[in-house]
Amino acid sequence: MIGSTRKRLFVVAFALAMSGCTTLDQLTGRGVVTERTSGFDNATLIEASPNALANVDGTWTEPLELGARWSSATPDSIALVMGWAPGTGGTLVFSDTRAFFLNIDGKISQYSAGQPASPAAAGGGAAGADRLYGINEVVIPYSVLEQMTAAKDCRIRVQTSNGFVDFDFTRAHALGGKPTAINAINQLMAKVAALRNKA
């Protein structure tokens, strides 16, 4: 009886911790999904703000956070948004992205990253409201994102001027129950699917 009560208390505590992590992320702007109309071409824009990725061991990792942006003007492609956050000393651990590799259930592909979208990505500067120092984007086919989220094992390797870092995209939570980028990206895809079903 006592063991059963303890088990229930553990389950409740774990659920509250998971819910707290998600709420905290949303309050800090991580992993938030939004939908709006572009003032330029009236396209529908659906965005998932960057959120952290787990490394291949499943522990929490910095400084890279991953988000996505989809536009109805270019429905067959999607921009993966990589936000580089500052290290412990307020400096960028990685300041650029040279190449972006995907390993989807053993099938490896490579994509090129655009130029940093923020001057701060080149070094220096204070964090903005989104607390990210520098942003890069990689445009991939939308069908590839669908493969990434459906995969049993999807790994990401980001090559920078300082070397490379590997991440486990399929892991929905890192150590401590913190939600990772795939959660918001799945929400984005659900919104895209709903929009396409209306058409």
N, C-alpha and C positions, 0 to 999 in steps of 0.2 A: 504493500500500500504506500509506504514512504517512498520506495523507489519509483512508483508510478507517479506520485506527486512531484518528485524532483524532475522526472522526465518531462512532465507537462510544463513545469516552470522553466526548464531549459528551452523547450520549444517556443514558449511565449517570449522569453528574453531574446532568443535568436531572431524571431520575427520582428520584434521591436527594433533590434539593432539594424536589421536589413532595411526596414522602413525608414529608420533615422538616417542611414547612409544615403538613401535615395533622396530624401527631403533635403539633406545638407547639400548634395550635389546640385539639386535644382535651385536652391537659394543662392549658390555661388555661380550659377549660370552654366554648369556642366551638364551635358546630356539632356538639354532642353530642346524639344521639338516644336517648331513654329511653322505656321503657314501664312503667307501674305501674297499680295498682288504687286508685281513689279510696277513702279511708276514710269519705267522706261518703255516697256513693250507689252504691258498688261499680262505678262505670263504669270502663272502661279508658281511661287517659289516655296519649296518645302525644305527646311533646314534642321539638322540635328547639330547642336553646338558640340564642340570637342569635349570628349571625356576620356579618362585614362584607359590604358590598355594593360593587361597583365603580361608579365614576361613569361617565357616558356615554362618556368617553374611554378607559375601561378601566384607569385608574390606581387605586391603593389609596386608599380614602377613609375618613375618620372624620368625625363621631363616631357615626353611626347604624349599628346592627347589627340584623339582622332574623332572627327565629325564628318558630316556629309552635307552636300547641297544639291538639290534636284530642281530643274526648271522645266515647265511644260513646253518651253520654246525648243528645248533639246531633250526630248523625253527618253531617248535611247542611250544617254550618257549621264554620268554623275560625277561630281567633283568630290573627292575625298579631301577633307580639310585637316591638315596636320598643324597643331598648335604647339610650339616649343615654349615651355614654361621655364622660368629661371631656376638655377640651382640654389644650393644653400647660401652661397655668397651673393646672391642676386645677379649672378652672371649666367649666361647661357652655357649649358653643358654641350649642346649641339646647336650650331647656329645656321645650318643649311641642310638641304636635302639634295643629294646627287642622284639617287635612284631609289625606286620603290619596287620591291619584289613581293610576289604573292606565291605561296605554296598551298594550293587548294587540293587537299587529299592526294598529295604527291605530284600534282601538275604545277610546274613552276612557270611563271610569266614575269616580265619586267616592264615597268612604266617609268617615264621621265617626269620629274617634278618641275613645276613652273618656278619662276623667280620668286623670292620671298615677297609676300604681299605687304609686309610691314617693314619700314626702314630699320626698326629696332632689331629685326632678325639678323642684321649685319653686325650687330654688337652695340651695347649701350642702350640707354633710354629706360624710362620707367614703365612699369606694367600699366596697361590701359585698363578700362573698366572691365574687360573680359579676362583680366589678369594674365593674358598670354603675351609674351614678348615678341614672338615672330610667328608668321603663318606661311605655310607653303600649301600648294594644292596639287593633286594628281588626278587627272581626268581619266576615268576608265569606262568601258561599256557598262550599262546598267545590268546587262545579263551576267557580267562578271560579279557584280555585287550580290546578285541573287545566288550565284554559286557559292560565294563566300559565306553568306548567312545560312545556307543549307548544308554546308560541308560538315563532315564529322571532325575534320582537323584542318583548320586554316591558319597558316603562319604568315606573319608579315615581317619582312626585313627592310629596314630603312638604312640606306647607305649615306653617310655624311662625310664631311672633310676630316672628321675625327675618328672614322671607322664605321662600324655598323652596330645596330641594335635589333634584336629579334623579339617578336611579340606573339602571343597566342590569341588570335582574334576570336576564336570560338568560345573562349572562357568568359562566361557572363558575369562572374564575380571574382575579384581578387581576394587575397588573404584578408580576413576580417569582414568579409561579406560586402565589400564596396562594389557597386555596379560598374561595369566597364562599358566601352563604347558600343558594343554590339546591341545593347538594350535600346538605346535611343535610335540607332540605325534601323532596327526592326520596326520601331514605331513609325519612323519616316516612311519605310517601305509600305506599311499598312495604309498610311495616308495616300501614298502614290497609287496604290491598288484601288482604293476607294474612289479616287479622282478619275482613274482610267475606266472604272466600271460605270461611272456616270456618263461618260462620253459615248 
